[in-house]
Structure formats: C-alpha cells, structure tokens
Amino acid sequence: MSDDQTPRMAKVEPLRKALPCPECKRPSAREHYPFCSDRCRNLDLSRWLKGSYAIPVAEDESKADEDDYR
C-alpha cells in the first residue's frame, strides 16, 4: 500500500438496475430484492400464504378445452 493511510475505494457497478417494488413502487433494495423493505416482502408472503395468488382452474378440463374453440 502507499505511504498515506487513506483506503482506496473501488467503484462497484450494480448487477441490475433497481426495479420498482411490486408493493409500493419505491426502488428495490439489494437486501430485499425485488422488494424495497422487509415490510413489503412480508406483505407479499402473507398474500401467498393466504392463497390470494391463485390460478383459476376449470372444474372439468374437457369442457375448458371445448370453450377455447368456440
């Protein structure tokens, strides 16, 4: 190292640009990606656990296929 005692700082480029948080639209944080905070991450997890994020399923798959062709 040099004689002076100041540390040298390297410039680190982020791997990807900060996207907006899916919950509150603030810029996402690296520690909580893709969310901005632990609060927003827990809100999303709560929705998953309650079943709010569900894909609708047809009762009878053969009827669902027939409806697509009409």
N, CA, C and O atoms as a GROMACS GRO file, in nm:
protein
  280
    1MET      N    1   0.083  -0.117   0.000
    1MET     CA    2   0.000   0.000   0.000
    1MET      C    3   0.088   0.123   0.000
    1MET      O    4   0.208   0.114   0.028
    2SER      N    5   0.032   0.237  -0.030
    2SER     CA    6   0.111   0.359  -0.035
    2SER      C    7   0.138   0.411   0.106
    2SER      O    8   0.087   0.358   0.204
    3ASP      N    9   0.219   0.516   0.113
    3ASP     CA   10   0.257   0.573   0.242
    3ASP      C   11   0.140   0.641   0.313
    3ASP      O   12   0.132   0.639   0.436
    4ASP      N   13   0.048   0.701   0.236
    4ASP     CA   14  -0.066   0.766   0.303
    4ASP      C   15  -0.163   0.660   0.354
    4ASP      O   16  -0.169   0.550   0.299
    5GLN      N   17  -0.238   0.691   0.457
    5GLN     CA   18  -0.323   0.594   0.523
    5GLN      C   19  -0.468   0.597   0.474
    5GLN      O   20  -0.554   0.536   0.538
    6THR      N   21  -0.499   0.664   0.364
    6THR     CA   22  -0.637   0.667   0.314
    6THR      C   23  -0.665   0.540   0.234
    6THR      O   24  -0.589   0.505   0.144
    7PRO      N   25  -0.772   0.472   0.267
    7PRO     CA   26  -0.805   0.350   0.193
    7PRO      C   27  -0.856   0.384   0.053
    7PRO      O   28  -0.917   0.489   0.033
    8ARG      N   29  -0.830   0.299  -0.041
    8ARG     CA   30  -0.876   0.318  -0.178
    8ARG      C   31  -1.010   0.245  -0.194
    8ARG      O   32  -1.024   0.129  -0.157
    9MET      N   33  -1.106   0.317  -0.250
    9MET     CA   34  -1.239   0.260  -0.269
    9MET      C   35  -1.259   0.227  -0.416
    9MET      O   36  -1.236   0.311  -0.503
   10ALA      N   37  -1.301   0.108  -0.444
   10ALA     CA   38  -1.329   0.066  -0.581
   10ALA      C   39  -1.474   0.100  -0.613
   10ALA      O   40  -1.561   0.090  -0.527
   11LYS      N   41  -1.499   0.139  -0.736
   11LYS     CA   42  -1.635   0.166  -0.779
   11LYS      C   43  -1.698   0.035  -0.823
   11LYS      O   44  -1.647  -0.033  -0.912
   12VAL      N   45  -1.809   0.000  -0.761
   12VAL     CA   46  -1.877  -0.125  -0.790
   12VAL      C   47  -2.007  -0.093  -0.863
   12VAL      O   48  -2.090  -0.017  -0.812
   13GLU      N   49  -2.024  -0.149  -0.979
   13GLU     CA   50  -2.145  -0.129  -1.058
   13GLU      C   51  -2.250  -0.233  -1.015
   13GLU      O   52  -2.215  -0.349  -0.995
   14PRO      N   53  -2.376  -0.193  -1.000
   14PRO     CA   54  -2.479  -0.291  -0.965
   14PRO      C   55  -2.499  -0.390  -1.079
   14PRO      O   56  -2.479  -0.356  -1.195
   15LEU      N   57  -2.538  -0.513  -1.045
   15LEU     CA   58  -2.559  -0.616  -1.145
   15LEU      C   59  -2.682  -0.588  -1.232
   15LEU      O   60  -2.682  -0.620  -1.351
   16ARG      N   61  -2.783  -0.530  -1.174
   16ARG     CA   62  -2.903  -0.494  -1.248
   16ARG      C   63  -2.958  -0.364  -1.193
   16ARG      O   64  -2.932  -0.328  -1.078
   17LYS      N   65  -3.034  -0.292  -1.275
   17LYS     CA   66  -3.089  -0.166  -1.227
   17LYS      C   67  -3.200  -0.192  -1.127
   17LYS      O   68  -3.267  -0.296  -1.132
   18ALA      N   69  -3.219  -0.099  -1.038
   18ALA     CA   70  -3.321  -0.113  -0.935
   18ALA      C   71  -3.458  -0.101  -0.998
   18ALA      O   72  -3.491   0.001  -1.059
   19LEU      N   73  -3.539  -0.203  -0.984
   19LEU     CA   74  -3.675  -0.203  -1.033
   19LEU      C   75  -3.768  -0.153  -0.923
   19LEU      O   76  -3.732  -0.159  -0.805
   20PRO      N   77  -3.885  -0.105  -0.959
   20PRO     CA   78  -3.977  -0.062  -0.854
   20PRO      C   79  -4.029  -0.181  -0.774
   20PRO      O   80  -4.050  -0.290  -0.828
   21CYS      N   81  -4.050  -0.158  -0.647
   21CYS     CA   82  -4.104  -0.260  -0.557
   21CYS      C   83  -4.245  -0.296  -0.604
   21CYS      O   84  -4.324  -0.206  -0.635
   22PRO      N   85  -4.279  -0.425  -0.612
   22PRO     CA   86  -4.413  -0.465  -0.655
   22PRO      C   87  -4.524  -0.420  -0.561
   22PRO      O   88  -4.640  -0.412  -0.601
   23GLU      N   89  -4.491  -0.390  -0.437
   23GLU     CA   90  -4.590  -0.347  -0.339
   23GLU      C   91  -4.614  -0.197  -0.338
   23GLU      O   92  -4.728  -0.152  -0.348
   24CYS      N   93  -4.507  -0.119  -0.327
   24CYS     CA   94  -4.523   0.027  -0.306
   24CYS      C   95  -4.462   0.111  -0.417
   24CYS      O   96  -4.475   0.234  -0.414
   25LYS      N   97  -4.395   0.050  -0.512
   25LYS     CA   98  -4.336   0.116  -0.630
   25LYS      C   99  -4.212   0.200  -0.599
   25LYS      O  100  -4.165   0.272  -0.687
   26ARG      N  101  -4.159   0.194  -0.477
   26ARG     CA  102  -4.030   0.259  -0.449
   26ARG      C  103  -3.919   0.174  -0.508
   26ARG      O  104  -3.941   0.056  -0.535
   27PRO      N  105  -3.799   0.230  -0.530
   27PRO     CA  106  -3.689   0.149  -0.585
   27PRO      C  107  -3.656   0.032  -0.493
   27PRO      O  108  -3.655   0.045  -0.371
   28SER      N  109  -3.628  -0.083  -0.553
   28SER     CA  110  -3.598  -0.202  -0.475
   28SER      C  111  -3.461  -0.190  -0.409
   28SER      O  112  -3.374  -0.115  -0.456
   29ALA      N  113  -3.444  -0.263  -0.301
   29ALA     CA  114  -3.317  -0.264  -0.227
   29ALA      C  115  -3.248  -0.398  -0.250
   29ALA      O  116  -3.315  -0.501  -0.263
   30ARG      N  117  -3.119  -0.397  -0.254
   30ARG     CA  118  -3.042  -0.519  -0.281
   30ARG      C  119  -3.068  -0.628  -0.177
   30ARG      O  120  -3.076  -0.746  -0.210
   31GLU      N  121  -3.081  -0.587  -0.051
   31GLU     CA  122  -3.101  -0.685   0.057
   31GLU      C  123  -3.238  -0.753   0.052
   31GLU      O  124  -3.254  -0.865   0.101
   32HIS      N  125  -3.336  -0.685  -0.008
   32HIS     CA  126  -3.473  -0.736  -0.008
   32HIS      C  127  -3.527  -0.759  -0.148
   32HIS      O  128  -3.649  -0.769  -0.166
   33TYR      N  129  -3.441  -0.767  -0.248
   33TYR     CA  130  -3.482  -0.773  -0.389
   33TYR      C  131  -3.585  -0.881  -0.414
   33TYR      O  132  -3.567  -0.992  -0.364
   34PRO      N  133  -3.690  -0.856  -0.485
   34PRO     CA  134  -3.726  -0.737  -0.565
   34PRO      C  135  -3.803  -0.632  -0.487
   34PRO      O  136  -3.857  -0.538  -0.546
   35PHE      N  137  -3.810  -0.646  -0.355
   35PHE     CA  138  -3.884  -0.551  -0.272
   35PHE      C  139  -3.791  -0.442  -0.219
   35PHE      O  140  -3.669  -0.453  -0.228
   36CYS      N  141  -3.852  -0.336  -0.163
   36CYS     CA  142  -3.773  -0.226  -0.110
   36CYS      C  143  -3.742  -0.244   0.038
   36CYS      O  144  -3.646  -0.185   0.089
   37SER      N  145  -3.822  -0.325   0.107
   37SER     CA  146  -3.803  -0.340   0.251
   37SER      C  147  -3.855  -0.476   0.297
   37SER      O  148  -3.922  -0.548   0.222
   38ASP      N  149  -3.824  -0.509   0.419
   38ASP     CA  150  -3.872  -0.633   0.479
   38ASP      C  151  -4.024  -0.629   0.493
   38ASP      O  152  -4.090  -0.732   0.481
   39ARG      N  153  -4.079  -0.512   0.520
   39ARG     CA  154  -4.224  -0.496   0.534
   39ARG      C  155  -4.295  -0.537   0.405
   39ARG      O  156  -4.391  -0.614   0.409
   40CYS      N  157  -4.249  -0.485   0.291
   40CYS     CA  158  -4.313  -0.518   0.163
   40CYS      C  159  -4.296  -0.666   0.129
   40CYS      O  160  -4.387  -0.727   0.074
   41ARG      N  161  -4.182  -0.722   0.162
   41ARG     CA  162  -4.159  -0.865   0.138
   41ARG      C  163  -4.256  -0.949   0.220
   41ARG      O  164  -4.311  -1.047   0.169
   42ASN      N  165  -4.278  -0.912   0.346
   42ASN     CA  166  -4.369  -0.986   0.432
   42ASN      C  167  -4.515  -0.970   0.389
   42ASN      O  168  -4.593  -1.065   0.403
   43LEU      N  169  -4.553  -0.854   0.337
   43LEU     CA  170  -4.688  -0.836   0.285
   43LEU      C  171  -4.714  -0.932   0.169
   43LEU      O  172  -4.820  -0.995   0.162
   44ASP      N  173  -4.618  -0.944   0.080
   44ASP     CA  174  -4.632  -1.034  -0.034
   44ASP      C  175  -4.637  -1.179   0.011
   44ASP      O  176  -4.718  -1.257  -0.038
   45LEU      N  177  -4.551  -1.216   0.104
   45LEU     CA  178  -4.552  -1.352   0.157
   45LEU      C  179  -4.685  -1.385   0.222
   45LEU      O  180  -4.737  -1.495   0.206
   46SER      N  181  -4.741  -1.290   0.295
   46SER     CA  182  -4.871  -1.310   0.358
   46SER      C  183  -4.979  -1.338   0.255
   46SER      O  184  -5.064  -1.425   0.277
   47ARG      N  185  -4.977  -1.268   0.143
   47ARG     CA  186  -5.075  -1.293   0.037
   47ARG      C  187  -5.059  -1.434  -0.020
   47ARG      O  188  -5.158  -1.502  -0.047
   48TRP      N  189  -4.934  -1.478  -0.038
   48TRP     CA  190  -4.910  -1.614  -0.088
   48TRP      C  191  -4.965  -1.717   0.010
   48TRP      O  192  -5.032  -1.812  -0.030
   49LEU      N  193  -4.938  -1.699   0.138
   49LEU     CA  194  -4.979  -1.797   0.239
   49LEU      C  195  -5.131  -1.801   0.256
   49LEU      O  196  -5.186  -1.907   0.289
   50LYS      N  197  -5.199  -1.689   0.235
   50LYS     CA  198  -5.345  -1.685   0.246
   50LYS      C  199  -5.413  -1.740   0.120
   50LYS      O  200  -5.533  -1.765   0.122
   51GLY      N  201  -5.337  -1.760   0.012
   51GLY     CA  202  -5.394  -1.812  -0.111
   51GLY      C  203  -5.450  -1.705  -0.203
   51GLY      O  204  -5.528  -1.736  -0.294
   52SER      N  205  -5.413  -1.580  -0.182
   52SER     CA  206  -5.462  -1.472  -0.267
   52SER      C  207  -5.409  -1.483  -0.408
   52SER      O  208  -5.477  -1.443  -0.503
   53TYR      N  209  -5.290  -1.537  -0.424
   53TYR     CA  210  -5.232  -1.557  -0.556
   53TYR      C  211  -5.265  -1.699  -0.600
   53TYR      O  212  -5.194  -1.793  -0.563
   54ALA      N  213  -5.369  -1.716  -0.678
   54ALA     CA  214  -5.409  -1.848  -0.722
   54ALA      C  215  -5.447  -1.843  -0.870
   54ALA      O  216  -5.500  -1.743  -0.917
   55ILE      N  217  -5.419  -1.950  -0.940
   55ILE     CA  218  -5.456  -1.962  -1.080
   55ILE      C  219  -5.592  -2.030  -1.085
   55ILE      O  220  -5.608  -2.140  -1.031
   56PRO      N  221  -5.690  -1.967  -1.150
   56PRO     CA  222  -5.822  -2.031  -1.156
   56PRO      C  223  -5.817  -2.160  -1.237
   56PRO      O  224  -5.750  -2.168  -1.340
   57VAL      N  225  -5.888  -2.261  -1.190
   57VAL     CA  226  -5.888  -2.393  -1.253
   57VAL      C  227  -6.032  -2.428  -1.292
   57VAL      O  228  -6.125  -2.406  -1.214
   58ALA      N  229  -6.049  -2.482  -1.411
   58ALA     CA  230  -6.181  -2.526  -1.456
   58ALA      C  231  -6.218  -2.655  -1.385
   58ALA      O  232  -6.132  -2.739  -1.358
   59GLU      N  233  -6.346  -2.671  -1.354
   59GLU     CA  234  -6.393  -2.793  -1.288
   59GLU      C  235  -6.368  -2.916  -1.374
   59GLU      O  236  -6.315  -3.016  -1.325
   60ASP      N  237  -6.404  -2.909  -1.502
   60ASP     CA  238  -6.388  -3.022  -1.593
   60ASP      C  239  -6.297  -2.977  -1.707
   60ASP      O  240  -6.334  -2.891  -1.787
   61GLU      N  241  -6.180  -3.033  -1.715
   61GLU     CA  242  -6.080  -2.992  -1.815
   61GLU      C  243  -6.129  -3.009  -1.958
   61GLU      O  244  -6.092  -2.930  -2.044
   62SER      N  245  -6.212  -3.111  -1.986
   62SER     CA  246  -6.260  -3.132  -2.122
   62SER      C  247  -6.353  -3.019  -2.164
   62SER      O  248  -6.353  -2.978  -2.280
   63LYS      N  249  -6.433  -2.967  -2.072
   63LYS     CA  250  -6.519  -2.852  -2.102
   63LYS      C  251  -6.437  -2.726  -2.125
   63LYS      O  252  -6.472  -2.644  -2.209
   64ALA      N  253  -6.330  -2.711  -2.054
   64ALA     CA  254  -6.244  -2.594  -2.070
   64ALA      C  255  -6.183  -2.593  -2.210
   64ALA      O  256  -6.171  -2.487  -2.271
   65ASP      N  257  -6.143  -2.711  -2.261
   65ASP     CA  258  -6.086  -2.719  -2.395
   65ASP      C  259  -6.191  -2.687  -2.502
   65ASP      O  260  -6.159  -2.621  -2.601
   66GLU      N  261  -6.315  -2.731  -2.483
   66GLU     CA  262  -6.422  -2.703  -2.579
   66GLU      C  263  -6.454  -2.554  -2.586
   66GLU      O  264  -6.484  -2.501  -2.693
   67ASP      N  265  -6.448  -2.487  -2.472
   67ASP     CA  266  -6.477  -2.344  -2.468
   67ASP      C  267  -6.374  -2.264  -2.546
   67ASP      O  268  -6.406  -2.158  -2.599
   68ASP      N  269  -6.251  -2.311  -2.553
   68ASP     CA  270  -6.145  -2.239  -2.624
   68ASP      C  271  -6.169  -2.236  -2.774
   68ASP      O  272  -6.124  -2.143  -2.841
   69TYR      N  273  -6.240  -2.335  -2.828
   69TYR     CA  274  -6.257  -2.345  -2.974
   69TYR      C  275  -6.385  -2.279  -3.023
   69TYR      O  276  -6.410  -2.278  -3.143
   70ARG      N  277  -6.465  -2.225  -2.937
   70ARG     CA  278  -6.591  -2.162  -2.978
   70ARG      C  279  -6.570  -2.019  -3.014
   70ARG      O  280  -6.666  -1.950  -3.051
   0.00000   0.00000   0.00000
